[in-house]
């Protein structure tokens, strides 16, 4: 445990040192995010924040000399994701180009043998996916990679949600004794928390696609190395619970655009964070509310791993209620009205 604390502190301190350097470099080369109709921040904000997370994670990770049969392929896939993220932050790549890179990274991971081969689901027991394991793994990696990117719309939002997810994965990995997942989760948790010092509202630097895509990819792959491989009860549900906010915000966006007969890549302001902002919660409160949701999901996932059948069903019922609340947030129910959220607003107020 002492070793983990040291690794955490070293990584966090390195991020605190690296981030100002990345801020300076981004400004110098002109890689900044400028305000427009959808982006309401003040002035030009440095856009290569992902590097401030990537550098400490890679440097400390190399020093630790982690060993795992899948790690080489995971790192190679990560490098492709990072390069595409940098290119997108600098040149604005076409969505299809980014998707092809993500699919390539996912295939590299799958070719190493790291796949979602079996799922343990309620009332069905263990299900062998067979040939479907390739498709399920591909969709998981690409889906989670993009899900975190889509919620990266407010200062500190994506980074904080990811930190909570990695913290939840860390606790479950410690309980299961999955060494490589423990170390990787510590690296990401420490680096994300260090970065949030500069990224929380009002942000001095943004993650950019470099950061959000890399973190999303890492969450997808590390959860495969830990949660899908080691949780014996409801293994399919646990990683989804941990990443509930980004996953379902993305799914709701797809459904919403299909209903409205819009292109799947059409940008809108109906994501959870934009709706909360529109309700008057304010930037900081909106981010904190989503943090609270994410922390609750993380806690439920941890409880879920060792819960009895009755407790598991209770947790699933709670999740259904929360999902209804999220659907209300994103305009899929009540014709866009938000009665439950209005009650919540009256209870906690906004600033």
Buried (B, 14 or more C-beta within 10 A) or exposed (E): EEEBEEBBEBBBEBBBEBBEEBBEBBBEEEBBBEEEEEEEBEEBBBBBBBBBBBBBBBBBBEEBEBEBEBBEBBBBBBBBBBEBBBBBBBEEBEEEEBBEBBEBBBBBBBEBEBBBBBBBEEEEEEEEBEEEBBEBBBEBBBBBBBBBBBBBBBBBBBBBBBBBBBBBBBBBBBEBEBEBBBBBBBBBBBBBBBBBEBBBBEBBBBBBBBBBBBBBBBBBBBBBBBBBBBBEBBBBBBBBBBBBBBBBBBBBBEEBBEEEEEEEEEEBEBBBBBBBBEBEBBBBBBBBBBBEBBBBBBBBBBBBBEBEEEEBEEBBEEBEEBBEBBBBBBBBBEEEEBEBBEEBBEEEEBE
